[in-house]
């Protein structure tokens, strides 16, 4: 026990010295290691920096607390209490932090107010250690001996001054790097002078395209590349600045362009996370921040030098040698630390690293099988998902090549795709479709891009890996893009695209384990995994394998492998470039700024390159304007045109005649109303009718559809079933329906929002629940028109809603998806009828099993073909415009029957033995109408149909 008591006494006497020196050591480690945040360092290295950043303040405050408690104890004759009190202001210097790491995460900048409150003292000097300046002053004032050397007092005051200044400089720096402060420090917002923003965009597109086509190279003195801080606070460049940036960036060669992007990201990092004065900005507040930082550093460097001199001439020999040594170390180390920080800061002008993180689902599966014990242990600790998230593959330094490809892609878009404002927006919205069209693979592969974006990423990633191991003649950077996009889905899904689901990766991984069950012990390398996967999916017969991401990816890879090697990799490269640009343009600047705090993402390079190349940013997309479908009184006066049929008297002189024609002995005169307030508030048609002029306003698209259906579909006869209309008439109706948009039928933006409900059916856990009716969203039917010959209506489905399999007896149905995405599965009966013995089922052939996403062509089904039996499942909130000819009618025998489909292998019949593709067939059984259907009638707010032809 004596040894333990001696050890406790020794620690009690030496504890404060160890704490003070440990705090000093952490400051040195932070200064040295924080520089590495700009380099490509492993995640454990950043973890160490994070722990040091958090621990530095905690240790300094704990040291102050220990010092405070130590002064309460009675002193001995050989104590160095006065010398220990001198250490308190050094803790303030440590709490002020280092210039290289003001903030670790961008959220730290938003907490600047908390740091101010923490640094300020309260009304009384109570021992509240969160207010460390008050604590330091309190300890010093209460513990300083009146008989102490006056030179030590002067030394302490000289250290207190920069210590207090640094404690306030830290929250000051955080405040100026906060989101709102950065936004306020930029130039005052410019007022938009253009009366027509669409025309302004059109002029910008024409100027930019002309410049790119001319292939001009401006000199570096005549153009200026604006600093990107506007983009990181989610501001949008004016078109003039955007054009200036485009000219400057286009004039750079590829090396200069890549360097400018890296320097821009490096400067933004310094602005947000350090106190380095790199700014070429001329904002007054930024100049104030720079002056304040220089003044603080000057005092922090100069005053400790004076303090060293005073300490050496003081009566320090009367104190313990250990305490004197600690004080000398603190004094000299403080001077060296300040000098080192500024020297390195001045010489350190690094570019942002160009490495690209990598993830692969096949690679991770193979790795997990090679480390089964580790994965098993992580699973028991319930941290396997965390391990998978942070255990990435080796990064590659291929950003320069990929940035070059991005610039070439955008330049190609300016030259060959963009011609006006509409095509400019379309180019910013493509995510692989342009490449498929150029390579002639749109019809075969477009289904893979019509899925939700995160699913498309997953499918193309797996397919790219399958193609890589199947054909080794490839370009490394194509695989790098694929693996990087998968890295975003796992580690940074909010940057990939809002709403991206990280769980898709885990689901695909589980599907891979299910497919390769029984082969796990022999798998070691990715090539072996791919070989086994291909063999399994090729021979798959069960539905559980076919309804997986792995199987869909194989179908995609199979089409890609059918191309020659050069075309295959050219197509894969083009699709990945478009999807990466699509993702970069839909990520907020705030998220790019946040990512810089923990190493950054290469997506920020792409985003900045697109912005400098004149493309849209996330903010630009939110500010898009679209002409609404307005009633007649809100037509622009200069564009209002009224057709006057058989005028009996000429119009008054206030109307200008634009066009006159004669047809079938009836004249039509198109006139334009004057741009006056009276004309704007008066219905021109009513005015003309008051003059005795029969008038007709221009027909809406819905009216045109009605009139064409009226001429095409005759009233059905009860004696004979209606025959299908001619193909030319169906094409005409389809063409009209293809032009109808949600606005044309009165669906505004608020109609397009997903209610988040469950559509037709309750799930099992909802049955009997009193809450179900309150939040389960029904399918809404909007009735437009119905007669004996045809009906027109709209079905609005929330996400995950289901219209079960049903038929359309003796009917022709035309369907147009107005918005959203839905999965369509349809069948046609096999004729003559095939029935298994003693079973109430009938054989049908699969017609469609695909996801359709608006905009897409109108689909048509006939009484005996085209998928007369179909089911709908909404992938995303959607609306379908339906024309039924003739409509359902119980009196005429056209009753809707619901069905359930069974796999072909469920039953057997004599004639089915000759079926060559069993997966294309199913057994169909009629079922009772579902009793738990949620459906309601809605109010149609579009143009009213006028029966002019009756």
C-alpha positions, -999 to +999 in steps of 0.1 A: +000+000+000+029+023+006+040+021-030+005+030-042+003+059-018+036+072-030+025+069-066-007+088-059+012+116-041+037+118-070+008+120-096-009+147-075+023+167-075+031+162-112-004+161-127-005+198-136+028+197-154+018+167-175-015+184-184+002+216-195+028+198-216+002+175-231-019+205-241+011+221-257+019+188-275-016+186-289-012+221-303+019+211-321+003+179-335-027+200-347-004+224-365+016+197-382-012+172-390-039+197-400-018+206-431-025+171-443-062+177-446-055+190-481-038+158-491-052+124-499-048+108-465-064+076-451-095+079-430-077+069-398-055+100-402-085+122-404-099+105-373-067+114-354-071+150-365-107+151-354-099+136-320-071+162-316-094+190-326-120+179-300-095+170-273-074+202-275-102+224-260-112+197-235-077+192-222-070+230-219-102+235-200-095+205-178-061+219-171-076+252-160-100+233-137-071+214-122-052+246-117-083+262-100-087+232-077-050+231-069-050+267-057-077+258-030-053+233-013-029+246+013+005+253+000+038+239+012+070+257+018+085+245-015+054+251-037+057+270-070+021+283-068+030+317-083+048+300-112+019+276-118-005+305-120+016+318-148+005+288-169-032+299-170-028+324-199-010+297-219-042+277-218-060+306-233-036+306-262-043+269-267-080+275-265-077+301-293-067+273-316-043+272-346-047+290-379-046+257-399-078+243-383-104+268-372-132+244-380-132+207-387-167+204-401-188+232-417-213+230-389-186+242-365-188+276-383-224+279-375-217+275-338-197+307-336-222+323-312-217+294-287-179+300-288-185+337-281-207+330-251-182+304-239-153+329-241-172+357-224-174+359-186-206+362-166-215+389-142-195+372-114-164+352-116-180+320-106-161+288-113-180+279-144-154+262-166-173+267-198-163+304-195-126+298-196-115+334-199-133+342-166-118+311-150-083+320-161-086+355-148-103+343-116-076+317-109-049+343-116-064+370-094-073+348-065-040+328-065-014+355-072+006+363-042+012+400-034+048+391-025+055+375-059+080+389-083+066+419-102+084+407-133+064+374-132+033+395-130+043+415-161+051+382-179+017+368-171+000+400-184+020+398-216+007+363-222-028+371-212-032+398-239-027+375-269-045+347-251-077+367-247-074+380-282-070+345-297-100+333-277-121+359-294-104+355-328-115+319-331-153+326-329-147+357-351-131+334-377-160+309-374-185+337-378-170+350-410-169+315-424-206+308-416-230+304-444-250+336-438-219+357-432-203+345-464-235+353-483-237+387-468-200+395-475-203+390-512-213+416-537-248+432-532-274+413-552-278+426-587-313+435-598-325+417-628-332+442-655-345+418-682-382+419-687-382+384-702-359+359-685-365+333-713-352+358-738-322+366-716-314+329-715-319+326-752-294+355-758-269+339-734-271+305-752-266+321-786-236+341-774-220+312-756-226+288-785-212+313-810-181+316-789-175+279-785-182+272-822-156+299-831-131+281-809-118+315-797-090+316-771-090+347-751-058+360-735-054+357-698-053+395-695-086+401-712-107+376-693-112+369-656-124+337-640-146+347-611-138+331-578-163+303-570-174+314-536-208+325-550-216+289-559-207+275-525-233+296-508-259+285-534-260+317-553-264+318-591-241+336-615-257+362-637-256+354-674-230+380-680-207+365-653-215+330-666-205+341-701-172+356-688-164+325-669-171+303-699-148+324-721-120+323-695-123+286-688-127+276-725-094+295-731-075+273-707-058+242-719-066+210-700-038+213-675-046+249-668-083+241-664-076+213-639-052+235-620-077+263-617-103+239-604-079+226-577-068+260-567-104+272-564-113+243-541-082+248-521-090+285-516-126+277-505-112+252-480-089+278-466-119+303-464-141+278-446-118+258-423-087+279-416-077+314-409-053+316-438-056+349-456-055+337-492-082+360-504-080+380-536-115+391-528-120+428-521-149+427-498-146+450-468-154+423-442-128+400-456-102+427-454-113+433-418-108+396-411-074+397-426-063+428-406-076+412-374-057+380-380-024+398-387-028+420-356-035+390-334-006+371-348+017+401-343+008+403-306+010+365-302+045+364-316+060+397-302+046+397-267+059+362-258+094+373-268+092+402-243+078+378-218+108+355-222+131+383-214+112+394-183+111+358-171+148+353-175+156+384-154+130+374-127+138+356-094+129+322-109+156+304-088+133+304-058+109+280-075+112+243-083+134+235-111+108+213-128+082+241-128+108+266-141+117+241-169+080+237-178+075+275-179+105+280-202+093+252-225+059+269-227+074+303-234+098+292-261+074+267-277+047+294-280+071+316-300+082+287-322+046+276-327+035+310-339+065+315-361+061+280-376+024+285-383+029+317-402+059+305-421+043+273-433+011+292-440+030+317-463+049+290-481+021+265-483+001+270-516-011+235-523-037+224-549-066+202-539-058+165-544-070+148-575-077+114-562-110+096-568-125+073-541-135+038-553-161+013-542-173-019-560-200-042-549-183-072-564-150-061-549-165-057-515-183-091-517-150-108-526-132-089-498-158-099-472-153-136-482-115-132-477-121-118-442-149-139-430-137-139-393-135-101-393-169-097-409-184-122-384-169-103-355-182-069-369-216-085-373-217-096-337-208-060-326-234-047-350-209-024-368-206-043-401-225-016-419-202+010-405-172-010-415-185-015-450-191+023-453-156+033-443-135+004-457-131+016-492-109+005-521-077+021-531-082+056-546-069+065-580-053+097-592-072+100-625-091+132-619-071+151-646-082+127-674-118+126-663-120+164-660-107+165-695-135+142-706-161+163-688-149+195-706-149+176-739-185+164-732-197+199-724-180+214-755-195+187-776-229+196-761-225+233-770-216+223-806-239+195-814-268+195-789-275+230-776-292+254-801-316+274-779-329+277-743-350+246-745-321+223-757-299+240-732-321+228-704-325+194-720-287+190-722-285+197-685-311+170-678-297+141-698-282+112-679-271+088-706-299+091-732-278+111-756-251+085-757-276+057-762-291+076-791-258+083-808-247+047-804-281+034-817-289+016-785-317+037-772-345+012-777-325-017-763-310+000-732-332+030-724-351+009-698-320+010-676-321+048-675-358+051-669-355+037-634-348+060-604-314+075-606-299+055-577-311+022-593-296+032-627-263+039-610-264+004-593-273-014-625-247+003-647-221-002-620-226-040-618-229-042-656-196-023-660-178-047-637-192-076-656-181-062-689-147-054-675-139-089-664-154-102-696-134-079-718-100-067-705-096-042-734-109-012-715-100+023-703-091+025-666-108+058-660-142+044-672-140+019-644-129+046-620-160+067-627-182+036-622-166+028-589-166+065-578-204+068-584-209+037-563-187+053-536-211+083-536-241+060-533-226+043-502-207+072-485-224+103-497-258+096-511-271+131-505-245+144-529-253+118-555-288+131-557-314+141-531-333+110-521-307+084-531-310+052-511-278+039-495-297+007-486-297-003-523-261-013-520-268-036-491-298-051-509-277-059-540-250-074-518-276-096-501-289-107-535-254-115-546-250-137-515-282-154-523-273-161-559-238-175-549-250-195-520-229-227-518-200-211-537-188-188-510-159-208-497-142-210-530-145-173-540-114-152-535-110-128-564-134-105-583-129-124-615-140-156-599-171-138-585-180-125-619-176-159-635-199-176-610-224-148-612-227-150-650-231-188-648-258-185-622-279-158-638-276-174-673-291-206-660-316-189-637-352-202-639-367-192-605-384-159-601-364-150-570-332-147-591-348-129-620-363-102-597-330-089-585-307-061-594-280-086-603-302-102-630-312-068-644-276-058-645-268-090-664-295-082-690-278-048-694-243-063-696-255-089-721-266-062-745-233-043-740-212-074-746-230-080-779-214-048-792-178-047-804-153-038-778-146-003-789-183+007-792-191-010-759-165+010-739-173+042-758-210+038-748-202+029-712-179+059-710-205+083-724-233+071-701-211+074-670-200+109-680-236+120-685-247+105-652-218+120-633-226+155-648-263+150-640-255+142-604-230+171-600-256+196-613-282+184-587-260+188-556-262+220-535-231+241-531-234+238-494-229+200-496-198+205-518-185+230-491-193+205-464-174+177-482-142+197-483-140+194-445-133+157-447-113+154-478-137+166-505-153+147-533-143+146-569-179+155-578-170+190-567-144+192-595-170+182-620-196+206-605-171+235-607-161+225-642-197+225-654-204+259-638-173+274-654-184+259-687-217+277-686-239+249-675-268+251-650-263+247-612-287+234-587-299+269-580-305+276-617-328+245-619-348+257-590-353+291-606-365+278-640-396+294-652-423+277-673-451+294-690-483+283-673-515+273-691-536+304-684-572+313-693-579+337-722-578+369-701-542+363-691-529+357-726-502+382-735-521+411-753-496+410-782-502+373-787-540+370-783-556+358-815-593+351-820-608+332-850-639+349-864-661+327-885-684+342-912-682+378-899-713+398-906-697+431-900-661+442-899-643+444-866-638+479-851-606+498-860-591+491-826-583+455-838-557+448-864-563+422-891-535+397-892-546+371-917-576+365-939-584+333-959-613+318-977-623+282-974-655+264-982-673+297-987-666+307-952-640+333-943-618+333-912-602+364-899-575+363-872-573+395-853-550+408-826-563+428-796-546+460-787-523+461-756-546+483-735-558+478-699-594+477-711-587+450-737-567+430-711-596+429-687-623+422-713-630+389-730-625+396-767-649+368-777-677+384-757-670+418-773-671+404-808-703+384-800-718+417-789-711+430-823-730+401-838-699+382-848-699+344-841-666+336-825-645+306-815-615+306-793-586+283-802-592+247-792-574+232-762-555+199-767-582+181-747-608+196-770-589+184-800-585+149-785-623+148-779-632+159-814-608+133-830-623+106-807-658+117-817-650+112-853-631+080-849-652+059-825-689+053-835-715+045-810-714+008-803-742-015-814-757-040-790-761-065-818-724-068-826-692-060-807-673-029-818-645-034-842-611-019-836-606+015-853-583+018-883-546+020-876-543+055-892-570+068-868-552+053-838-519+069-848-537+103-851-551+100-816-518+088-803-501+118-818-525+142-801-521+124-768-483+126-771-485+164-771-506+166-739-487+177-708-499+179-672-506+216-676-529+209-705-553+189-682-551+213-653-525+194-632-504+221-615-472+216-594-492+210-563-510+181-580-477+164-589-466+161-553-466+126-539-489+121-510-466+094-497-495+069-494-499+033-502-523+035-531-549+008-537-544-017-510-538-017-473-507-035-462-512-063-437-502-042-407-527-015-417-557-037-417-579-028-387-559+003-379-578+034-372-549+054-386-550+039-420-578+060-434-560+091-422-528+088-441-532+061-468-536+080-500-562+067-525-559+067-563-578+096-577-598+095-609-605+127-628-634+124-651-632+144-683-658+130-707-679+099-713-704+088-739-715+054-752-686+054-777-656+064-756-645+079-723-616+102-713-602+103-678-571+105-657-559+082-630-535+098-604-515+073-585-493+080-554-460+062-550-463+024-546-500+024-556-512-007-575-539-012-600-542-050-601-543-071-632-576-066-651-590-069-686-608-047-712-633-069-730-639-058-766-622-024-759-594-004-775-575+016-748-549+044-754-528+054-723-504+083-719-482+088-688-484+125-681-458+126-653-440+102-630-430+066-635-449+033-634-442-004-639-466-019-665-471-057-668-495-069-695-507-102-711-527-114-741-548-145-741-534-175-760-558-186-788-572-212-790-577-213-753-553-235-733-567-248-700-551-273-676-573-301-664-594-294-633-579-259-628-596-225-631-567-209-649-560-200-685-528-195-704-516-160-715-485-147-731-465-118-716-467-087-737-450-060-715-430-061-683-413-027-681-410+006-663-424+036-682-414+071-673-428+103-686-423+116-712-429+085-732-451+075-762-488+066-759-494+029-756-523+012-773-540-021-765-567-039-786-594-064-778-572-094-788-536-079-787-514-052-773-516-065-737-554-064-731-548-076-695-525-053-676-515-041-642-500-008-630-475-002-601-464+034-596-427+036-591-430+073-585-461+095-581-477+095-616-508+102-637-522+083-667-545+098-693-568+070-706-591+068-736-614+038-735-634+029-766-660+019-758-661+023-720-670-003-695-707-011-695-725-039-675-756-037-698-734-044-729-713-071-712-682-051-709-674-058-672-640-053-656-626-086-643-596-088-620-570-116-623-541-132-605-511-145-625-491-176-617-457-186-630-458-210-660-443-238-639-473-238-615-496-258-639-492-280-669-513-289-699-508-310-730-502-282-755-477-264-732-450-289-737-439-272-769-434-238-753-398-227-759-396-197-735-416-205-704-408-172-688-429-154-714-461-172-703-482-172-672-514-188-659-542-164-653-570-169-628-601-147-624-606-134-589-632-114-571-630-076-572-607-064-544-627-051-514-600-029-499-595-005-528-588+031-520-602+052-548-619+085-549-632+108-576-614+141-581-623+174-595-610+179-631-598+215-634-586+214-670-603+228-701-639+219-704-649+197-734-675+213-756-697+190-777-696+210-809-699+180-832-732+166-819 
